[in-house]
Amino acid sequence: MRDRTLVGTTDLDLEAVKRPSREDAMEAVRTLIAWAGDDPRREGVIDTPKRVVDAYAEWFEGYGQDPAKELSRTFEDVQGYDDIVMLRDIEVESHCEHHMAPFLGKAYVAYMPTNRVVGISKLAKVVEIFARRLQTQETMTQQIADAITDSLKPAGVAVMIDAAHQCMTTRGVHHRHVSTITTQFTGVFKTDPTLRQRFLDFVNKR
């Protein structure tokens, strides 16, 4: 993996945070194993640091990807189409930024095109890019809507995410079978309740 400056820093940072080396990351995992009470030299966990770092490279690859680039190739020949474009049941696999525990669920994304559309797989890719970062569900919902708005300039965007957070089910309050729903509506989806209801009906249609 290439060396790069970490994203997500604030204006208060005096200097950007430099990405640690792969060996630095593996050493951090060994430290956590020892802190948990195990021996990082034990046969069963001796290769765990390598596997964890490989997993992190996959889970958080969204930091190295640009949603605007994914949405940059658009098609203007829409043959007069002027209704909702929607993807349902997009898999969401993310990690909460507070505990680094997974949250898993589905995203529903729609937009009302003006004079251009984008390949439908690109909408799913945008969800994946933002999901593969440390996140709050609320922020991710907003980021997806903003990315589509900025790139496609549609008449409106609607995003819903329904996910279960393992930081709630496997620790703390230990409440299972509880999901969190977040929504973001812009443009005509925000101003037109009938259109917004159509989106919600599509979400719930089985």
Secondary structure per residue as TSV (DSSP state, phi and psi in degrees):
chain	resnum	aa	ss	phi	psi
A	1	M	-	360.0	140.1
A	2	R	-	-75.7	152.4
A	3	D	-	-75.2	137.6
A	4	R	-	-155.8	162.8
A	5	T	B	-75.9	137.4
A	6	L	-	-71.7	144.1
A	7	V	S	-93.9	168.8
A	8	G	-	94.1	6.9
A	9	T	-	-75.9	161.9
A	10	T	-	-107.1	171.6
A	11	D	T	-65.2	-17.4
A	12	L	T	-81.4	-11.2
A	13	D	-	-67.5	133.1
A	14	L	S	-76.8	-30.9
A	15	E	S	-152.0	155.0
A	16	A	-	-67.2	151.2
A	17	V	-	-84.9	126.1
A	18	K	B	-83.1	137.1
A	19	R	-	-67.5	129.5
A	20	P	-	-65.0	162.4
A	21	S	-	-74.8	166.8
A	22	R	H	-59.9	-41.5
A	23	E	H	-66.0	-37.5
A	24	D	H	-58.8	-43.6
A	25	A	H	-64.9	-42.6
A	26	M	H	-65.1	-36.4
A	27	E	H	-66.0	-35.6
A	28	A	H	-63.3	-38.5
A	29	V	H	-65.6	-41.8
A	30	R	H	-59.2	-39.5
A	31	T	H	-62.2	-43.0
A	32	L	H	-65.8	-38.7
A	33	I	H	-61.1	-45.0
A	34	A	H	-66.0	-39.2
A	35	W	H	-64.0	-34.7
A	36	A	H	-69.7	-16.0
A	37	G	T	112.5	5.0
A	38	D	-	-103.8	172.7
A	39	D	-	-103.1	112.2
A	40	P	T	-63.4	-10.0
A	41	R	T	-90.8	-5.3
A	42	R	S	-64.7	144.0
A	43	E	T	-55.2	-40.9
A	44	G	T	-68.4	-22.6
A	45	V	T	-120.2	3.6
A	46	I	T	-62.5	-30.7
A	47	D	T	-97.3	3.0
A	48	T	H	-61.2	-42.3
A	49	P	H	-55.7	-41.6
A	50	K	H	-63.2	-44.4
A	51	R	H	-66.7	-38.1
A	52	V	H	-65.9	-44.0
A	53	V	H	-64.1	-40.3
A	54	D	H	-61.6	-41.6
A	55	A	H	-64.8	-42.0
A	56	Y	H	-62.8	-37.6
A	57	A	H	-59.7	-35.4
A	58	E	H	-80.8	-45.6
A	59	W	H	-62.8	-32.5
A	60	F	T	-117.0	28.6
A	61	E	G	-71.3	-10.1
A	62	G	G	-64.2	-22.7
A	63	Y	G	-65.0	-25.7
A	64	G	G	-97.8	11.4
A	65	Q	-	-121.5	150.6
A	66	D	-	-116.0	111.6
A	67	P	H	-62.6	-32.6
A	68	A	H	-63.1	-36.4
A	69	K	H	-65.1	-40.1
A	70	E	H	-63.4	-32.3
A	71	L	T	-94.9	5.0
A	72	S	-	-77.0	-25.7
A	73	R	-	-91.6	103.9
A	74	T	E	-116.5	167.2
A	75	F	E	-125.0	124.2
A	76	E	-	-92.1	-14.8
A	77	D	-	-85.8	86.6
A	78	V	-	-100.2	4.1
A	79	Q	T	54.4	35.3
A	80	G	T	81.3	4.9
A	81	Y	-	-65.6	130.0
A	82	D	-	-140.8	37.6
A	83	D	S	-127.2	-175.9
A	84	I	-	-62.6	138.0
A	85	V	E	-112.2	123.3
A	86	M	E	-140.9	140.9
A	87	L	E	-114.8	132.1
A	88	R	E	-110.7	157.6
A	89	D	E	56.3	41.7
A	90	I	E	-76.1	125.8
A	91	E	E	-64.2	132.2
A	92	V	E	-115.4	120.4
A	93	E	E	-128.6	104.3
A	94	S	E	-135.5	-179.5
A	95	H	E	-132.9	131.9
A	96	C	E	-71.1	139.1
A	97	E	T	-75.2	-11.4
A	98	H	T	-85.5	-36.8
A	99	H	T	-125.5	-4.4
A	100	M	-	58.8	29.5
A	101	A	-	-96.4	148.8
A	102	P	E	-67.9	149.8
A	103	F	E	-131.0	136.8
A	104	L	E	-128.6	139.5
A	105	G	E	-179.5	-149.0
A	106	K	E	-131.8	147.0
A	107	A	E	-116.7	147.7
A	108	Y	E	-127.7	120.9
A	109	V	E	-129.5	131.7
A	110	A	E	-141.4	153.1
A	111	Y	E	-145.7	158.1
A	112	M	E	-106.9	105.4
A	113	P	-	-68.0	153.7
A	114	T	S	-102.4	-80.8
A	115	N	S	-122.0	11.4
A	116	R	-	-156.2	153.2
A	117	V	E	-128.8	168.5
A	118	V	E	-125.3	153.9
A	119	G	-	-54.8	133.7
A	120	I	H	-61.6	-29.7
A	121	S	H	-63.9	-24.9
A	122	K	H	-68.2	-31.4
A	123	L	H	-64.6	-43.2
A	124	A	H	-64.3	-36.4
A	125	K	H	-65.7	-38.1
A	126	V	H	-62.7	-42.5
A	127	V	H	-58.9	-45.3
A	128	E	H	-62.6	-41.8
A	129	I	H	-59.8	-48.3
A	130	F	H	-72.2	-30.2
A	131	A	H	-68.2	-32.2
A	132	R	S	-88.0	50.5
A	133	R	S	-145.9	162.5
A	134	L	E	-66.3	130.3
A	135	Q	E	-143.3	161.6
A	136	T	-	-108.3	149.7
A	137	Q	H	-63.9	-36.7
A	138	E	H	-62.5	-46.1
A	139	T	H	-63.6	-43.9
A	140	M	H	-61.6	-40.9
A	141	T	H	-59.0	-44.5
A	142	Q	H	-66.1	-41.9
A	143	Q	H	-62.1	-40.9
A	144	I	H	-62.9	-46.9
A	145	A	H	-62.7	-42.5
A	146	D	H	-64.7	-41.5
A	147	A	H	-62.9	-43.2
A	148	I	H	-67.4	-41.0
A	149	T	H	-62.3	-47.0
A	150	D	H	-65.4	-37.9
A	151	S	H	-86.9	-39.4
A	152	L	H	-99.6	-17.1
A	153	K	-	49.6	51.4
A	154	P	-	-78.1	173.5
A	155	A	S	-72.9	-20.3
A	156	G	E	-178.5	160.0
A	157	V	E	-133.8	142.6
A	158	A	E	-131.1	131.5
A	159	V	E	-135.2	132.4
A	160	M	E	-131.8	136.6
A	161	I	E	-125.5	132.2
A	162	D	E	-123.5	111.2
A	163	A	E	-143.5	152.4
A	164	A	E	-105.3	132.9
A	165	H	E	-104.3	120.1
A	166	Q	H	-73.1	-15.4
A	167	C	H	-69.0	-15.7
A	168	M	H	-100.6	-31.4
A	169	T	H	-90.1	-27.0
A	170	T	S	-110.0	-2.0
A	171	R	S	-151.5	177.6
A	172	G	T	61.1	-118.9
A	173	V	T	-75.5	-16.7
A	174	H	-	54.8	45.4
A	175	H	-	-96.7	114.1
A	176	R	-	-92.4	165.8
A	177	H	S	60.3	29.6
A	178	V	-	-114.6	128.8
A	179	S	-	-117.7	157.4
A	180	T	E	-111.4	132.5
A	181	I	E	-115.4	128.4
A	182	T	E	-126.5	146.9
A	183	T	E	-135.9	155.1
A	184	Q	E	-145.1	126.2
A	185	F	E	-124.1	134.6
A	186	T	E	-130.6	162.9
A	187	G	E	57.0	-132.6
A	188	V	H	-65.6	-25.8
A	189	F	H	-70.3	-24.6
A	190	K	H	-85.6	-36.3
A	191	T	H	-91.5	-21.3
A	192	D	-	-111.3	102.0
A	193	P	H	-62.9	-29.4
A	194	T	H	-67.5	-42.8
A	195	L	H	-66.6	-40.7
A	196	R	H	-62.2	-40.0
A	197	Q	H	-67.2	-35.6
A	198	R	H	-60.3	-43.2
A	199	F	H	-59.2	-47.1
A	200	L	H	-65.2	-34.9
A	201	D	H	-65.2	-40.4
A	202	F	H	-63.6	-38.3
A	203	V	H	-58.8	-45.0
A	204	N	H	-87.1	-9.4
A	205	K	-	-69.4	132.0
A	206	R	-	-129.4	360.0
